[in-house]
Amino acid sequence: MIQKTLKEWNRVIRLSRKPKKNEFIMIAKITGMGILVVGAVGFVIRMLIQLFQTVL
């Protein structure tokens, strides 16, 4: 069981490669946009909660 897992890990490591510069930049942009979207959604939810607390 452990040997099978190690063989699978070794296969993944052999297939992996360092991303090219344009791939890395694209991944960084997409990740940054995702972080901004999650932050914006959290901010809007927080503002709505505060609004409803002051009204009630």
Backbone as a printed PyTorch tensor [residue, N CA C, xyz], in Angstrom:
tensor([[[  0.8320,  -1.1920,   0.0000],
         [  0.0000,   0.0000,   0.0000],
         [  0.8780,   1.2570,   0.0000]],

        [[  1.8880,   1.2800,   0.8500],
         [  2.7770,   2.4380,   0.9130],
         [  3.5890,   2.5370,  -0.3710]],

        [[  4.0390,   1.3870,  -0.8940],
         [  4.8120,   1.3960,  -2.1360],
         [  3.9840,   1.9270,  -3.2940]],

        [[  2.7160,   1.5630,  -3.3320],
         [  1.8310,   2.0360,  -4.3980],
         [  1.6840,   3.5620,  -4.3210]],

        [[  1.5080,   4.0610,  -3.1220],
         [  1.3800,   5.5040,  -2.9300],
         [  2.6510,   6.2180,  -3.3510]],

        [[  3.8060,   5.6770,  -2.9750],
         [  5.0780,   6.2970,  -3.3480],
         [  5.2860,   6.2740,  -4.8580]],

        [[  4.8700,   5.1960,  -5.5260],
         [  4.9700,   5.1330,  -6.9820],
         [  4.0910,   6.1950,  -7.6370]],

        [[  2.8900,   6.3950,  -7.1040],
         [  2.0000,   7.4180,  -7.6450],
         [  2.6010,   8.8150,  -7.4540]],

        [[  3.1570,   9.0760,  -6.2830],
         [  3.7920,  10.3750,  -6.0260],
         [  4.9660,  10.5970,  -6.9620]],

        [[  5.7630,   9.5550,  -7.1650],
         [  6.9180,   9.6470,  -8.0480],
         [  6.4710,   9.9470,  -9.4780]],

        [[  5.3860,   9.3490,  -9.9070],
         [  4.8500,   9.5980, -11.2460],
         [  4.4190,  11.0600, -11.3900]],

        [[  3.7510,  11.5870, -10.3970],
         [  3.3120,  12.9820, -10.4290],
         [  4.5180,  13.9200, -10.4730]],

        [[  5.5220,  13.6340,  -9.6870],
         [  6.7230,  14.4730,  -9.6530],
         [  7.4310,  14.4480, -11.0010]],

        [[  7.5050,  13.2790, -11.6380],
         [  8.1570,  13.1870, -12.9440],
         [  7.3880,  13.9580, -14.0200]],

        [[  6.0680,  14.0020, -13.9120],
         [  5.2580,  14.6950, -14.9170],
         [  5.1950,  16.2020, -14.6930]],

        [[  5.4490,  16.6350, -13.4800],
         [  5.3250,  18.0640, -13.1860],
         [  6.5140,  18.8310, -13.7610]],

        [[  6.2660,  20.1090, -14.0290],
         [  7.3140,  20.9610, -14.5730],
         [  7.1090,  22.3720, -14.0460]],

        [[  8.1320,  23.1780, -14.1660],
         [  8.0550,  24.5670, -13.7330],
         [  7.2150,  25.3320, -14.7540]],

        [[  6.2580,  26.1510, -14.2990],
         [  5.4340,  26.8960, -15.2610],
         [  6.2430,  27.9700, -15.9670]],

        [[  5.8550,  28.2280, -17.2070],
         [  6.4940,  29.3090, -17.9580],
         [  6.0420,  30.6370, -17.3750]],

        [[  6.7430,  31.7000, -17.7320],
         [  6.4730,  33.0080, -17.1360],
         [  5.0360,  33.4570, -17.4060]],

        [[  4.5630,  33.3020, -18.6540],
         [  3.1990,  33.7480, -18.9620],
         [  2.1530,  32.9070, -18.2240]],

        [[  2.4070,  31.6130, -18.0460],
         [  1.4850,  30.7780, -17.2760],
         [  1.4400,  31.2230, -15.8210]],

        [[  2.6130,  31.5120, -15.2610],
         [  2.6760,  31.9460, -13.8660],
         [  1.9310,  33.2610, -13.6720]],

        [[  2.1210,  34.2070, -14.6000],
         [  1.4480,  35.5040, -14.4920],
         [ -0.0630,  35.3240, -14.5830]],

        [[ -0.5230,  34.4500, -15.4810],
         [ -1.9550,  34.2130, -15.6130],
         [ -2.5230,  33.5970, -14.3330]],

        [[ -1.8150,  32.6280, -13.7700],
         [ -2.2710,  31.9970, -12.5190],
         [ -2.3130,  33.0260, -11.3920]],

        [[ -1.2980,  33.8960, -11.3260],
         [ -1.2590,  34.9210, -10.2810],
         [ -2.4220,  35.9000, -10.4320]],

        [[ -2.7360,  36.3040, -11.6690],
         [ -3.8560,  37.2230, -11.9040],
         [ -5.1850,  36.5820, -11.5010]],

        [[ -5.3960,  35.3430, -11.9060],
         [ -6.6520,  34.6570, -11.5860],
         [ -6.7930,  34.4710, -10.0810]],

        [[ -5.7050,  34.1060,  -9.4200],
         [ -5.7360,  33.9410,  -7.9730],
         [ -6.0310,  35.2690,  -7.2830]],

        [[ -5.3940,  36.3400,  -7.7400],
         [ -5.6400,  37.6670,  -7.1720],
         [ -7.0890,  38.1000,  -7.3370]],

        [[ -7.6440,  37.8620,  -8.5350],
         [ -9.0530,  38.2160,  -8.7520],
         [ -9.9660,  37.4060,  -7.8420]],

        [[ -9.6410,  36.1330,  -7.6530],
         [-10.4520,  35.2980,  -6.7590],
         [-10.4160,  35.8080,  -5.3290]],

        [[ -9.2370,  36.2140,  -4.8780],
         [ -9.1080,  36.7520,  -3.5210],
         [ -9.9240,  38.0330,  -3.3840]],

        [[ -9.8610,  38.9020,  -4.4020],
         [-10.6320,  40.1490,  -4.3680],
         [-12.1370,  39.8790,  -4.3510]],

        [[-12.5880,  38.9090,  -5.1350],
         [-14.0190,  38.5890,  -5.1730],
         [-14.4810,  38.0610,  -3.8190]],

        [[-13.7180,  37.1590,  -3.2270],
         [-14.0870,  36.6090,  -1.9180],
         [-14.1020,  37.7210,  -0.8710]],

        [[-13.1220,  38.6090,  -0.9140],
         [-13.0830,  39.7320,   0.0200],
         [-14.2640,  40.6680,  -0.1620]],

        [[-14.6150,  40.9440,  -1.4160],
         [-15.7520,  41.8350,  -1.6880],
         [-17.0620,  41.2190,  -1.1990]],

        [[-17.2320,  39.9350,  -1.4280],
         [-18.4470,  39.2570,  -0.9590],
         [-18.5100,  39.2990,   0.5620]],

        [[-17.4090,  39.0340,   1.2150],
         [-17.3740,  39.1030,   2.6770],
         [-17.6710,  40.5020,   3.1880]],

        [[-17.1420,  41.5180,   2.4960],
         [-17.3890,  42.9020,   2.8920],
         [-18.8650,  43.2500,   2.7580]],

        [[-19.4770,  42.8480,   1.6470],
         [-20.9050,  43.1360,   1.4340],
         [-21.7430,  42.4260,   2.4910]],

        [[-21.4320,  41.1830,   2.7870],
         [-22.1830,  40.4500,   3.8180],
         [-22.0400,  41.1450,   5.1680]],

        [[-20.8270,  41.5740,   5.4960],
         [-20.5970,  42.2710,   6.7710],
         [-21.3950,  43.5730,   6.8420]],

        [[-21.4220,  44.3280,   5.7280],
         [-22.1850,  45.5850,   5.6990],
         [-23.6840,  45.3150,   5.8510]],

        [[-24.1820,  44.2650,   5.1990],
         [-25.6070,  43.9370,   5.3270],
         [-25.9460,  43.5340,   6.7530]],

        [[-25.0800,  42.7810,   7.4010],
         [-25.3190,  42.3860,   8.7850],
         [-25.3640,  43.6130,   9.6870]],

        [[-24.4200,  44.5280,   9.5020],
         [-24.4190,  45.7470,  10.3200],
         [-25.6620,  46.5900,  10.0520]],

        [[-26.0820,  46.6530,   8.7990],
         [-27.2830,  47.4270,   8.4460],
         [-28.5140,  46.8530,   9.1410]],

        [[-28.6630,  45.5170,   9.0980],
         [-29.8240,  44.8920,   9.7200],
         [-29.7810,  44.9690,  11.2440]],

        [[-28.6020,  44.9960,  11.8270],
         [-28.5000,  45.1290,  13.2800],
         [-28.9220,  46.5180,  13.7340]],

        [[-28.6000,  47.5480,  12.9630],
         [-28.9850,  48.9080,  13.3540],
         [-30.4780,  49.1320,  13.1270]],

        [[-31.0650,  48.4710,  12.1180],
         [-32.4870,  48.6340,  11.8450],
         [-33.3280,  47.9200,  12.8930]],

        [[-32.8870,  46.7490,  13.2900],
         [-33.6610,  45.9650,  14.2700],
         [-33.2820,  46.3620,  15.6150]]])
